[in-house]
Amino acid sequence: LLDTQAAAWARGDLDAFCSIYADDAVFVSPSGVTKGRAEVLARYKKKYPTPADMGALTLEPLDVRAGTDEVSVAARWTLRYPQKPAATGHTVVVFRRLANGWRIVHDASM
């Protein structure tokens, strides 16, 4: 799923990038808490209005903890840009198996 997200990001497709979030997902970042997939998508569209603003995303899993219906992934994210320094940080993403497949229910990105 992280590879699917990275591929959507590379296409500049934030709708597809956020389609993996559950309807009631919670996204936590240094700028605050965002609740719900629609709000997460709106946040991303505001922060990254153009493909140039998005840069090239890589996600490097650092630790994976799997249960029957939940998986948590700690990862390093990096955004590379041609004209400015890269941005990097960490995230912990929790996937839950729902009726419509695996979805992100919590995303804490720092």
PyRosetta script that sets phi, psi and omega in degrees:
from pyrosetta import init, pose_from_sequence

init()
pose = pose_from_sequence("LLDTQAAAWARGDLDAFCSIYADDAVFVSPSGVTKGRAEVLARYKKKYPTPADMGALTLEPLDVRAGTDEVSVAARWTLRYPQKPAATGHTVVVFRRLANGWRIVHDASM")
pose.set_psi(1, -36.1)
pose.set_omega(1, 176.8)
pose.set_phi(2, -65.2)
pose.set_psi(2, -37.0)
pose.set_omega(2, 176.5)
pose.set_phi(3, -64.7)
pose.set_psi(3, -38.9)
pose.set_omega(3, 177.2)
pose.set_phi(4, -62.0)
pose.set_psi(4, -42.8)
pose.set_omega(4, 177.8)
pose.set_phi(5, -63.8)
pose.set_psi(5, -45.3)
pose.set_omega(5, -179.7)
pose.set_phi(6, -62.0)
pose.set_psi(6, -38.0)
pose.set_omega(6, 178.4)
pose.set_phi(7, -66.3)
pose.set_psi(7, -40.5)
pose.set_omega(7, 177.3)
pose.set_phi(8, -63.8)
pose.set_psi(8, -40.8)
pose.set_omega(8, 178.1)
pose.set_phi(9, -61.3)
pose.set_psi(9, -44.3)
pose.set_omega(9, -178.6)
pose.set_phi(10, -61.5)
pose.set_psi(10, -30.7)
pose.set_omega(10, 177.1)
pose.set_phi(11, -81.5)
pose.set_psi(11, -7.6)
pose.set_omega(11, -175.6)
pose.set_phi(12, 75.3)
pose.set_psi(12, 23.9)
pose.set_omega(12, -174.2)
pose.set_phi(13, -104.1)
pose.set_psi(13, 85.3)
pose.set_omega(13, -178.4)
pose.set_phi(14, -68.2)
pose.set_psi(14, -29.0)
pose.set_omega(14, 176.8)
pose.set_phi(15, -61.3)
pose.set_psi(15, -46.8)
pose.set_omega(15, 178.5)
pose.set_phi(16, -67.6)
pose.set_psi(16, -39.1)
pose.set_omega(16, 178.5)
pose.set_phi(17, -56.4)
pose.set_psi(17, -42.8)
pose.set_omega(17, -176.6)
pose.set_phi(18, -88.1)
pose.set_psi(18, -6.0)
pose.set_omega(18, -178.6)
pose.set_phi(19, -65.0)
pose.set_psi(19, -18.8)
pose.set_omega(19, -179.5)
pose.set_phi(20, -79.2)
pose.set_psi(20, -16.0)
pose.set_omega(20, 179.5)
pose.set_phi(21, -73.9)
pose.set_psi(21, 142.0)
pose.set_omega(21, 173.5)
pose.set_phi(22, -67.9)
pose.set_psi(22, 156.5)
pose.set_omega(22, 179.2)
pose.set_phi(23, -54.9)
pose.set_psi(23, -35.2)
pose.set_omega(23, -177.6)
pose.set_phi(24, -107.9)
pose.set_psi(24, 26.6)
pose.set_omega(24, -179.0)
pose.set_phi(25, -58.5)
pose.set_psi(25, 153.3)
pose.set_omega(25, 175.5)
pose.set_phi(26, -120.2)
pose.set_psi(26, 125.4)
pose.set_omega(26, 179.2)
pose.set_phi(27, -114.5)
pose.set_psi(27, 124.3)
pose.set_omega(27, -179.5)
pose.set_phi(28, -117.4)
pose.set_psi(28, 130.6)
pose.set_omega(28, 177.7)
pose.set_phi(29, -143.7)
pose.set_psi(29, 173.4)
pose.set_omega(29, 178.4)
pose.set_phi(30, -58.4)
pose.set_psi(30, -21.9)
pose.set_omega(30, -179.0)
pose.set_phi(31, -88.9)
pose.set_psi(31, -3.1)
pose.set_omega(31, 175.9)
pose.set_phi(32, 138.3)
pose.set_psi(32, -166.0)
pose.set_omega(32, -177.4)
pose.set_phi(33, -113.9)
pose.set_psi(33, 131.8)
pose.set_omega(33, 177.6)
pose.set_phi(34, -120.2)
pose.set_psi(34, 131.4)
pose.set_omega(34, -177.3)
pose.set_phi(35, -117.7)
pose.set_psi(35, 129.5)
pose.set_omega(35, 176.4)
pose.set_phi(36, 97.7)
pose.set_psi(36, 141.4)
pose.set_omega(36, -178.5)
pose.set_phi(37, -58.3)
pose.set_psi(37, -44.1)
pose.set_omega(37, -178.7)
pose.set_phi(38, -60.4)
pose.set_psi(38, -40.0)
pose.set_omega(38, 179.7)
pose.set_phi(39, -71.4)
pose.set_psi(39, -36.6)
pose.set_omega(39, 176.3)
pose.set_phi(40, -62.7)
pose.set_psi(40, -44.6)
pose.set_omega(40, 178.2)
pose.set_phi(41, -61.4)
pose.set_psi(41, -45.1)
pose.set_omega(41, 178.5)
pose.set_phi(42, -60.6)
pose.set_psi(42, -39.6)
pose.set_omega(42, 178.0)
pose.set_phi(43, -61.7)
pose.set_psi(43, -47.3)
pose.set_omega(43, 179.4)
pose.set_phi(44, -62.8)
pose.set_psi(44, -41.3)
pose.set_omega(44, -179.2)
pose.set_phi(45, -65.3)
pose.set_psi(45, -34.3)
pose.set_omega(45, 177.7)
pose.set_phi(46, -71.3)
pose.set_psi(46, -43.1)
pose.set_omega(46, -176.6)
pose.set_phi(47, -75.0)
pose.set_psi(47, -31.0)
pose.set_omega(47, -177.0)
pose.set_phi(48, -128.1)
pose.set_psi(48, 72.2)
pose.set_omega(48, -174.0)
pose.set_phi(49, -70.9)
pose.set_psi(49, -19.8)
pose.set_omega(49, -179.8)
pose.set_phi(50, -134.2)
pose.set_psi(50, 159.4)
pose.set_omega(50, 175.7)
pose.set_phi(51, -56.7)
pose.set_psi(51, -34.3)
pose.set_omega(51, 178.4)
pose.set_phi(52, -63.9)
pose.set_psi(52, -36.6)
pose.set_omega(52, 177.9)
pose.set_phi(53, -68.9)
pose.set_psi(53, -27.2)
pose.set_omega(53, -176.8)
pose.set_phi(54, -74.3)
pose.set_psi(54, -33.6)
pose.set_omega(54, -176.2)
pose.set_phi(55, 67.0)
pose.set_psi(55, -168.9)
pose.set_omega(55, 179.6)
pose.set_phi(56, -106.3)
pose.set_psi(56, 120.0)
pose.set_omega(56, -174.8)
pose.set_phi(57, -94.3)
pose.set_psi(57, 134.7)
pose.set_omega(57, 166.5)
pose.set_phi(58, -126.1)
pose.set_psi(58, 144.1)
pose.set_omega(58, 177.1)
pose.set_phi(59, -124.1)
pose.set_psi(59, 120.5)
pose.set_omega(59, -178.1)
pose.set_phi(60, -112.9)
pose.set_psi(60, 103.1)
pose.set_omega(60, 178.0)
pose.set_phi(61, -60.0)
pose.set_psi(61, 134.6)
pose.set_omega(61, 179.2)
pose.set_phi(62, -109.7)
pose.set_psi(62, -30.6)
pose.set_omega(62, -179.0)
pose.set_phi(63, -156.6)
pose.set_psi(63, 135.0)
pose.set_omega(63, 178.7)
pose.set_phi(64, -126.0)
pose.set_psi(64, 129.5)
pose.set_omega(64, 178.0)
pose.set_phi(65, -122.5)
pose.set_psi(65, 114.3)
pose.set_omega(65, -174.5)
pose.set_phi(66, -110.1)
pose.set_psi(66, 134.4)
pose.set_omega(66, 170.9)
pose.set_phi(67, -119.1)
pose.set_psi(67, -170.6)
pose.set_omega(67, -178.9)
pose.set_phi(68, -67.2)
pose.set_psi(68, -47.3)
pose.set_omega(68, -175.5)
pose.set_phi(69, -121.3)
pose.set_psi(69, 7.3)
pose.set_omega(69, 176.6)
pose.set_phi(70, -142.3)
pose.set_psi(70, 145.4)
pose.set_omega(70, 175.2)
pose.set_phi(71, -136.2)
pose.set_psi(71, 132.3)
pose.set_omega(71, 173.3)
pose.set_phi(72, -112.7)
pose.set_psi(72, 141.6)
pose.set_omega(72, -179.4)
pose.set_phi(73, -129.0)
pose.set_psi(73, 121.8)
pose.set_omega(73, 168.9)
pose.set_phi(74, -95.0)
pose.set_psi(74, 130.7)
pose.set_omega(74, -174.6)
pose.set_phi(75, -145.2)
pose.set_psi(75, 159.5)
pose.set_omega(75, 170.4)
pose.set_phi(76, -100.1)
pose.set_psi(76, 130.6)
pose.set_omega(76, 174.0)
pose.set_phi(77, -108.3)
pose.set_psi(77, 145.2)
pose.set_omega(77, 177.2)
pose.set_phi(78, -138.4)
pose.set_psi(78, 134.0)
pose.set_omega(78, 172.3)
pose.set_phi(79, -114.0)
pose.set_psi(79, 120.1)
pose.set_omega(79, 179.5)
pose.set_phi(80, -105.9)
pose.set_psi(80, 139.8)
pose.set_omega(80, -178.8)
pose.set_phi(81, -127.6)
pose.set_psi(81, 145.9)
pose.set_omega(81, 179.7)
pose.set_phi(82, -71.2)
pose.set_psi(82, -29.1)
pose.set_omega(82, -172.2)
pose.set_phi(83, -112.9)
pose.set_psi(83, 5.7)
pose.set_omega(83, 179.2)
pose.set_phi(84, -152.1)
pose.set_psi(84, 165.7)
pose.set_omega(84, -178.7)
pose.set_phi(85, -62.4)
pose.set_psi(85, 153.1)
pose.set_omega(85, 177.8)
pose.set_phi(86, -68.1)
pose.set_psi(86, 151.9)
pose.set_omega(86, 172.0)
pose.set_phi(87, -109.5)
pose.set_psi(87, 141.1)
pose.set_omega(87, -179.7)
pose.set_phi(88, -146.4)
pose.set_psi(88, 157.2)
pose.set_omega(88, 179.1)
pose.set_phi(89, -172.2)
pose.set_psi(89, -164.8)
pose.set_omega(89, -179.4)
pose.set_phi(90, -124.7)
pose.set_psi(90, 157.9)
pose.set_omega(90, 177.0)
pose.set_phi(91, -145.0)
pose.set_psi(91, 150.4)
pose.set_omega(91, 168.5)
pose.set_phi(92, -122.9)
pose.set_psi(92, 119.9)
pose.set_omega(92, -177.5)
pose.set_phi(93, -116.2)
pose.set_psi(93, 132.0)
pose.set_omega(93, 177.3)
pose.set_phi(94, -111.2)
pose.set_psi(94, 120.3)
pose.set_omega(94, 175.9)
pose.set_phi(95, -99.9)
pose.set_psi(95, 140.8)
pose.set_omega(95, 175.7)
pose.set_phi(96, -128.1)
pose.set_psi(96, 140.6)
pose.set_omega(96, 175.7)
pose.set_phi(97, -77.9)
pose.set_psi(97, 115.4)
pose.set_omega(97, 179.1)
pose.set_phi(98, -113.6)
pose.set_psi(98, 177.9)
pose.set_omega(98, -179.6)
pose.set_phi(99, -58.3)
pose.set_psi(99, -31.4)
pose.set_omega(99, -179.1)
pose.set_phi(100, -99.4)
pose.set_psi(100, 21.3)
pose.set_omega(100, 176.7)
pose.set_phi(101, 106.3)
pose.set_psi(101, -172.0)
pose.set_omega(101, -179.8)
pose.set_phi(102, -74.5)
pose.set_psi(102, 131.4)
pose.set_omega(102, -179.3)
pose.set_phi(103, -136.8)
pose.set_psi(103, 151.9)
pose.set_omega(103, 174.5)
pose.set_phi(104, -77.9)
pose.set_psi(104, 123.9)
pose.set_omega(104, 176.6)
pose.set_phi(105, -105.2)
pose.set_psi(105, -27.4)
pose.set_omega(105, 175.8)
pose.set_phi(106, -137.7)
pose.set_psi(106, 137.9)
pose.set_omega(106, 176.1)
pose.set_phi(107, -140.4)
pose.set_psi(107, 113.6)
pose.set_omega(107, 177.8)
pose.set_phi(108, -115.1)
pose.set_psi(108, 105.9)
pose.set_omega(108, -176.4)
pose.set_phi(109, -112.9)
pose.set_psi(109, 130.6)
pose.set_omega(109, -178.9)
pose.set_phi(110, -124.9)
pose.dump_pdb("model.pdb")
